[in-house]
Amino acid sequence: MIITGVILLLLAALLDIGILYTIGGILVVIGAVLWILGAAGRAVGPRAHYW
């Protein structure tokens, strides 16, 4: 999810499409939150870990 967000942010910078900035930023933030929760040992949804 983080990688997809970064790719969308790069595409937004290259193509100058505003909506891709928003979607890419949201994906990066959600991916980072899930990664931190998974690394802290918390169950994320039905998964015991998220990666």
QUIDA-V963351 format. One record per helix or strand. SS is the DSSP state (H for helix, E for strand). FROM is the first residue (numbers start at 1). TO is the last residue. Records with the same first field share a line. If there is no record, write none. Layout:
# QUIDA-V963351
SS: FROM-TO ; FROM-TO
This chain:
# QUIDA-V963351
H: 2-15 ; 18-39
E: 44-44 ; 47-47
